[in-house]
């Protein structure tokens, strides 16, 4: 019984000493509404981008939008849950190149510029998304 109280006390202490979640990037992107506008802008830019527009021809664009909003929200520290497939699974067999990836990043930057997202906030998001590059290219 005494052991149970010790475990409970340690668990409560650990919870009390954890720093609060940093959601400043999430807020800086305009929360879920702003992230949705950014993702939609990026997808519109990609649809007009001759370098990558063909990559989006056979895709359920609404589902893609929803999963990207979830993913960006999570990466930005927001209160979202990503319910999509892993990056490897999502891009399997697509054989995306560095050029494809870079074009989409440029479209994302343009969308953030259009939404008035500051360059430091853009850089913070891009730094959080950058590790996904290896999970996407040439899969």
N, C-alpha and C positions, 0 to 999 in steps of 0.2 A: 504494500500500500504506500509506504514511504517512497519507494522507488518510482511509483506512478506519479506522485506529486513532484518529485524532482524532475522527471522527464517533462511534465506539463509546465513547470516553472521555466525550464530551459527553453522550451519551445516558445513560450510567451515572451521571454526576454529576447530571443532571436528575432521575433516578429517586431518587437518594439524598437530594436536597434537598426533595422534595415532602413536605408535612406529612401525617401519617397521617390516614386518613379518620375523620371525627367520627361515631361511631355512638352517641353518648350519648342521642339521642332514641330511636333504635331500642331501646336497652337500657331506657330509661325507660318505654317502652310495653310492656315485657315480652317483647321480642324477637318472633319469629314467632308463638309461641303466644299471647302477649298481644295482638298485632295481630289474630290470627284471632278471639279472643274479642271484641275491640272491634268488628270488622267484623260479626260475627254478631249482636252486640247491637244495632248500628246498624240492620241489616236487619230484625231483629225489631221494633224500635221503629218503623221506617218502615211495616212491615206493619200495625201497630196505629194508625198516625197517619192520621186521616181526611183530613188535608190532602194527603197524597201516596200513600196506600196503593194507589190505582188505577193509579199509574204503574208498579207492580211486578207487575201481574196477568199480563201476557203475556211475562214475562222468565224466562230460564233462571237461576233464583236461585243454583244451585250454581256455575255459571260466573261469574256476577256476583260472588259471594263470593270465589271464587278470584282473579279479576282485581283486585278491590279490595284483597285481602290483599297481592298482589304490588305494587300501586301504592303503598299506604301504606308497605310495607316499604322500597321504593326511596326514597320521599320522606323517610322517617325515617333514611336513611343505612345501612340494613341490606344484607346480602349477597344481595339478591334481584335478579331481572330481571323487568321488566314485559313480558309477552308479548301484551298485548291491543292493541286498536285505539287510535288516537288519540282524544282526548276529543271532538274535532269529529266524527269518524266514528261513534263510539259513540252520540252524542246527536243525530245528524242526523235531522231530521224529527220529533223529539219535542216541539219547541216548549216546552221547560221555561221556567218563569218564575223571577223572583227569589224569589218566595214558595216555589216548589217547592225551589229550591236552599237557601234559608234553613231550610226545614223539615227537610231532610236533615242540614244542619249541626247543627241543634238535636238531632236524633236521635243524631248522632255524639257530641256533647258529653255527652248523657245516658249513652251507652254507656261513654264514658271515665270519667265519674263513677262508674258502677257497678263499673268495674274498679279504682277507686282511683287513677287517673292524676292526678298533681298538676296544678293549674291552669297553672303555668309550662310543663309538658310539653305540656299541651293547646294552649296558645297557640302553642308552637313548631310543632306539627303543623299547626294551622289556618293559620298564616302560610305554611307550605310548600304547603298545598293551595289557598289563596286565589287564586293566579293562574289556576287551572283554571276559575274561575267564568265568565270571559269565553269560554272554550272550550265551555261547556255550555249556557248560557242562550240560549234562542230560536234553537236550531239546527234 
